[in-house]
Amino acid sequence: MPSPTLATSVSSAPHRLSLWAGLAVILAWGLNFPLQKTLLTAMGPEGFLFLRFALMPVLVTGLLLQQHGLRWPRVSRADAWALLRLGFLGQGLHLALSSYGIHFSTPFSSSVLLACGPVFTLLILRAWGLERLRRPQLLGMAVAAAGALLFMSDKLLAANWRAGGGDLVLLTAAALFSYYTVAAKPLIERHGAVLVMCYASLAATVPVLAYATPAALRVDWAALSPWIWLGALWAIVVIGFLTWLAWGWVNAQRGVARTAPLIYLMPPIAGVAAWLSTGETFSAVKLAGAALALGGVALAQFAGQSRPAPVDTNPAAT
């Protein structure tokens, strides 16, 4: 019979591995913001969206064939409609707006504003009657909103509507990802995270390709350097596919509550990477706004964790 010390060591090994895996994913996501900016500058948002949604079905189909062969799991008609909405809004529209937002804004701004997603998650849970908001959570939302306004104040006061508009688009994209997080939960409980991600990705493919193809045909693909092509493959295959699978495994091992704080490491990583690679600079006001926004998000997200979890329903069916 193994000793208690040995048993504890063995049982904690997956948790240590999942922590390192989570940190690796966050590092990859943070470093991806300057790369994404470079790709979008080289081929435009529509060109990148075209590449992503032309390649992603190949990856998703390969994963489904590897796991299920030709007998893919069937879902009910109600869940099929829910997956269509999830794919169109939570993946297609979210990724399209994220691409435009990053294109018009800066890598550091993009990482900070996309990290505000938990506030929108709480608002959606409240709107769907799944959670009541406590005073600390409301205070956290107010602090996060004030921080976001302070963070964007330099662009708004300078009437830099292109960059300021990009920031507002990023906030909308964060809200759509929060919708994806909430609406996907009951589907994941019934069908598993991998199947939901795969089916939602396939559902988003046709509308995004229909939108992006006309502009993508005007891109001078032959003029793109090999480094741009390599960066695009990294951003689509590794960042857009493999790291999301890894993040799902980390959440399953550690739990969402223990994994979520890692997200707040992403903006500092993106900021340092942007400073080193693109020369992006940060004023004291911008840094204060970022700290205030992320602090408010953290307060709003974790203030109510001591309360019992709300009873799950299927908001996607409403």
C-alpha positions as CSV (number, residue, x, y, z in Angstrom):
1,M,0.0,0.0,0.0
2,P,1.5,3.4,-1.0
3,S,2.4,5.8,1.7
4,P,0.1,8.9,2.1
5,T,3.0,11.1,1.0
6,L,3.5,9.1,-2.2
7,A,-0.2,9.1,-2.9
8,T,-0.5,12.8,-2.4
9,S,2.5,13.4,-4.7
10,V,1.0,11.1,-7.4
11,S,-2.5,12.7,-7.1
12,S,-1.1,16.2,-7.3
13,A,1.1,15.5,-10.3
14,P,-1.8,16.1,-12.9
15,H,-2.6,19.4,-11.1
16,R,1.0,20.6,-11.3
17,L,1.1,19.5,-15.0
18,S,-2.2,21.3,-15.7
19,L,-0.9,24.5,-14.0
20,W,2.2,24.5,-16.2
21,A,0.0,23.8,-19.2
22,G,-2.3,26.7,-18.3
23,L,0.7,29.0,-17.9
24,A,2.0,27.9,-21.3
25,V,-1.3,28.6,-22.9
26,I,-1.5,32.0,-21.4
27,L,2.0,32.8,-22.5
28,A,1.2,31.7,-26.1
29,W,-2.0,33.8,-26.1
30,G,-0.2,36.9,-24.8
31,L,2.6,36.6,-27.3
32,N,0.0,36.1,-30.1
33,F,-1.4,39.6,-29.9
34,P,1.6,41.3,-31.6
35,L,1.7,38.5,-34.2
36,Q,-2.0,38.8,-34.8
37,K,-1.6,42.6,-35.4
38,T,1.2,41.8,-37.9
39,L,-0.9,39.3,-39.8
40,L,-3.9,41.6,-39.9
41,T,-1.8,44.4,-41.3
42,A,-0.3,42.1,-44.0
43,M,-3.5,40.5,-45.2
44,G,-6.4,42.5,-43.7
45,P,-9.1,41.1,-41.3
46,E,-11.0,39.5,-44.1
47,G,-7.9,37.7,-45.5
48,F,-7.1,36.3,-42.0
49,L,-10.7,35.2,-41.4
50,F,-10.8,33.5,-44.8
51,L,-7.6,31.6,-44.0
52,R,-8.8,30.6,-40.5
53,F,-12.2,29.4,-41.6
54,A,-10.9,27.6,-44.6
55,L,-8.4,25.7,-42.6
56,M,-10.3,25.2,-39.3
57,P,-12.9,22.8,-40.8
58,V,-10.0,20.5,-42.0
59,L,-8.6,20.4,-38.4
60,V,-12.0,19.9,-36.8
61,T,-13.0,17.2,-39.3
62,G,-9.7,15.4,-38.7
63,L,-10.3,15.5,-34.9
64,L,-13.9,14.2,-35.3
65,L,-12.7,11.4,-37.5
66,Q,-9.9,10.5,-35.1
67,Q,-12.3,10.3,-32.2
68,H,-15.5,8.9,-33.8
69,G,-14.6,7.7,-37.3
70,L,-17.5,8.2,-39.7
71,R,-20.1,7.8,-37.0
72,W,-20.2,11.3,-35.6
73,P,-22.5,11.8,-32.5
74,R,-26.0,13.0,-33.3
75,V,-27.6,15.8,-31.3
76,S,-31.3,16.7,-30.9
77,R,-32.9,19.3,-33.1
78,A,-33.0,21.8,-30.3
79,D,-29.3,21.3,-29.6
80,A,-28.5,21.6,-33.3
81,W,-30.2,25.0,-33.4
82,A,-28.3,26.0,-30.2
83,L,-25.0,24.9,-31.8
84,L,-25.8,27.0,-34.9
85,R,-26.4,30.1,-32.8
86,L,-23.3,29.3,-30.7
87,G,-21.2,28.9,-33.8
88,F,-22.5,32.0,-35.6
89,L,-22.4,34.4,-32.6
90,G,-19.8,32.9,-30.2
91,Q,-17.2,31.9,-32.8
92,G,-18.0,33.5,-36.2
93,L,-19.0,37.0,-35.1
94,H,-16.8,37.0,-32.1
95,L,-13.7,36.2,-34.1
96,A,-14.6,38.6,-36.9
97,L,-15.0,41.5,-34.4
98,S,-11.9,40.5,-32.6
99,S,-9.9,40.6,-35.8
100,Y,-11.3,44.1,-36.7
101,G,-10.7,45.3,-33.2
102,I,-7.1,44.2,-33.0
103,H,-6.5,45.6,-36.5
104,F,-7.7,49.1,-35.5
105,S,-6.3,49.1,-32.0
106,T,-3.0,48.0,-30.4
107,P,-1.9,44.6,-29.1
108,F,-1.8,45.7,-25.4
109,S,-5.2,47.5,-25.7
110,S,-6.7,44.4,-27.3
111,S,-5.4,42.1,-24.5
112,V,-6.8,44.3,-21.7
113,L,-10.2,44.8,-23.2
114,L,-10.7,41.2,-24.2
115,A,-9.8,40.2,-20.6
116,C,-12.9,42.2,-19.5
117,G,-15.1,39.3,-20.6
118,P,-16.0,38.0,-17.1
119,V,-18.0,41.2,-16.5
120,F,-20.2,40.5,-19.5
121,T,-20.5,36.9,-18.4
122,L,-22.0,38.0,-15.1
123,L,-24.4,40.4,-16.8
124,I,-25.6,37.6,-19.1
125,L,-26.1,35.3,-16.2
126,R,-28.1,38.0,-14.5
127,A,-30.2,38.8,-17.6
128,W,-31.0,35.1,-18.0
129,G,-31.9,34.7,-14.4
130,L,-29.1,32.3,-13.6
131,E,-27.3,34.4,-10.9
132,R,-28.0,37.3,-8.6
133,L,-25.4,40.0,-8.5
134,R,-24.1,40.9,-5.0
135,R,-22.9,44.4,-4.0
136,P,-19.2,43.6,-4.3
137,Q,-19.9,42.3,-7.9
138,L,-21.7,45.4,-8.8
139,L,-18.9,47.5,-7.3
140,G,-16.4,45.4,-9.3
141,M,-18.3,46.1,-12.5
142,A,-18.4,49.8,-11.8
143,V,-14.6,49.8,-11.1
144,A,-14.0,47.9,-14.3
145,A,-16.1,50.3,-16.4
146,A,-14.3,53.3,-14.9
147,G,-10.9,51.6,-15.7
148,A,-12.0,50.8,-19.2
149,L,-13.0,54.5,-19.8
150,L,-9.7,55.7,-18.3
151,F,-7.8,53.2,-20.4
152,M,-9.5,54.5,-23.6
153,S,-9.5,58.2,-22.6
154,D,-6.3,59.1,-24.5
155,K,-7.8,57.9,-27.7
156,L,-11.3,59.4,-27.1
157,L,-9.9,62.8,-26.0
158,A,-7.6,62.9,-29.0
159,A,-10.6,62.1,-31.3
160,N,-8.7,59.0,-32.5
161,W,-11.9,57.4,-33.7
162,R,-10.2,54.6,-35.6
163,A,-8.3,53.3,-32.5
164,G,-11.1,54.2,-30.1
165,G,-13.6,52.4,-32.3
166,G,-11.4,49.4,-32.4
167,D,-11.5,49.3,-28.6
168,L,-15.3,49.5,-28.6
169,V,-15.4,46.7,-31.1
170,L,-13.1,44.6,-28.8
171,L,-15.5,45.1,-25.9
172,T,-18.3,43.9,-28.1
173,A,-16.2,40.9,-29.1
174,A,-15.6,40.2,-25.4
175,A,-19.3,40.3,-24.7
176,L,-19.9,37.7,-27.5
177,F,-17.3,35.4,-26.1
178,S,-19.0,35.7,-22.8
179,Y,-22.2,34.6,-24.5
180,Y,-20.4,31.6,-25.9
181,T,-19.1,30.7,-22.4
182,V,-22.6,30.8,-20.9
183,A,-24.5,29.3,-23.7
184,A,-22.0,26.5,-24.3
185,K,-22.1,25.2,-20.7
186,P,-25.3,23.1,-20.9
187,L,-24.3,21.8,-24.3
188,I,-20.8,20.8,-23.0
189,E,-22.4,19.0,-20.1
190,R,-24.5,16.9,-22.5
191,H,-22.0,16.4,-25.4
192,G,-18.5,17.3,-24.2
193,A,-16.3,20.3,-24.8
194,V,-14.5,18.9,-27.9
195,L,-17.7,18.0,-29.7
196,V,-19.3,21.4,-29.0
197,M,-16.2,23.2,-30.1
198,C,-16.1,21.2,-33.3
199,Y,-19.7,21.5,-34.2
200,A,-19.8,25.2,-33.4
201,S,-16.7,25.8,-35.6
202,L,-18.3,24.0,-38.5
203,A,-21.5,26.0,-38.0
204,A,-19.6,29.3,-38.3
205,T,-17.6,28.3,-41.4
206,V,-20.1,29.0,-44.2
207,P,-21.3,32.4,-43.0
208,V,-17.8,33.7,-42.3
209,L,-16.4,32.4,-45.6
210,A,-19.3,34.0,-47.5
211,Y,-18.5,37.3,-45.9
212,A,-14.7,37.2,-46.1
213,T,-14.2,35.6,-49.5
214,P,-14.9,38.6,-51.8
215,A,-12.3,40.7,-49.9
216,A,-9.9,37.8,-49.6
217,L,-9.8,37.4,-53.4
218,R,-8.3,40.9,-53.7
219,V,-5.4,40.1,-51.3
220,D,-2.1,39.7,-53.1
221,W,-1.3,36.3,-51.5
222,A,1.8,35.8,-53.6
223,A,3.4,38.9,-52.1
224,L,3.2,37.6,-48.5
225,S,6.5,36.5,-47.1
226,P,7.2,33.0,-45.9
227,W,7.4,34.3,-42.4
228,I,3.8,35.7,-42.7
229,W,2.6,32.3,-43.9
230,L,4.4,30.6,-41.1
231,G,2.9,33.0,-38.6
232,A,-0.6,32.5,-40.0
233,L,-0.2,28.7,-39.6
234,W,0.9,29.2,-36.0
235,A,-1.9,31.5,-35.2
236,I,-4.6,29.2,-36.8
237,V,-3.3,25.7,-35.9
238,V,-1.5,26.3,-32.6
239,I,-3.3,29.3,-31.1
240,G,-6.8,28.9,-32.6
241,F,-7.0,25.1,-32.3
242,L,-4.4,23.3,-30.1
243,T,-4.3,25.8,-27.3
244,W,-8.1,25.9,-27.0
245,L,-8.1,22.1,-26.7
246,A,-5.3,22.4,-24.0
247,W,-7.3,25.1,-22.2
248,G,-10.3,22.9,-22.0
249,W,-8.2,20.1,-20.5
250,V,-6.7,22.6,-18.0
251,N,-10.2,23.7,-16.9
252,A,-11.2,20.0,-16.5
253,Q,-8.2,19.3,-14.3
254,R,-8.1,22.4,-12.2
255,G,-11.7,23.7,-12.4
256,V,-12.8,27.0,-13.9
257,A,-12.5,29.0,-10.6
258,R,-8.8,28.0,-10.1
259,T,-7.9,28.5,-13.8
260,A,-9.7,31.8,-14.5
261,P,-7.1,34.0,-12.6
262,L,-4.4,32.9,-15.1
263,I,-6.2,35.1,-17.7
264,Y,-5.0,38.2,-15.8
265,L,-1.4,37.3,-16.7
266,M,-2.2,37.7,-20.4
267,P,-2.2,41.6,-20.7
268,P,1.2,42.0,-19.0
269,I,2.6,39.4,-21.4
270,A,1.0,41.0,-24.4
271,G,2.3,44.4,-23.2
272,V,5.9,43.3,-22.9
273,A,5.7,41.5,-26.2
274,A,4.2,44.5,-28.0
275,W,6.9,46.8,-26.4
276,L,9.7,44.5,-27.6
277,S,8.3,43.7,-31.0
278,T,6.4,46.8,-32.2
279,G,7.7,49.6,-29.9
280,E,4.2,50.2,-28.4
281,T,4.4,52.6,-25.5
282,F,2.2,53.0,-22.4
283,S,1.4,56.2,-20.6
284,A,0.9,56.3,-16.8
285,V,-2.9,57.0,-17.4
286,K,-3.1,53.9,-19.7
287,L,-1.4,51.6,-17.2
288,A,-3.6,53.0,-14.4
289,G,-6.7,52.4,-16.5
290,A,-5.6,48.8,-17.3
291,A,-4.9,48.0,-13.6
292,L,-8.2,49.5,-12.6
293,A,-10.1,47.6,-15.3
294,L,-8.5,44.3,-14.5
295,G,-8.9,44.8,-10.8
296,G,-12.6,45.5,-11.2
297,V,-13.0,42.5,-13.4
298,A,-11.3,40.3,-10.8
299,L,-13.5,41.7,-8.0
300,A,-16.7,41.2,-10.0
301,Q,-15.7,37.7,-11.0
302,F,-14.6,36.3,-7.6
303,A,-16.7,38.3,-5.1
304,G,-19.6,35.9,-5.3
305,Q,-17.8,32.6,-5.3
306,S,-18.6,31.8,-1.7
307,R,-22.3,31.6,-2.7
308,P,-23.8,28.3,-3.9
309,A,-23.7,27.9,-7.6
310,P,-27.0,28.7,-9.4
311,V,-29.1,25.9,-10.8
312,D,-28.2,25.3,-14.5
313,T,-30.8,25.7,-17.2
314,N,-30.4,25.8,-20.9
315,P,-30.3,29.5,-21.9
316,A,-29.6,28.6,-25.5
317,A,-33.1,27.2,-25.8
318,T,-34.8,30.4,-24.8
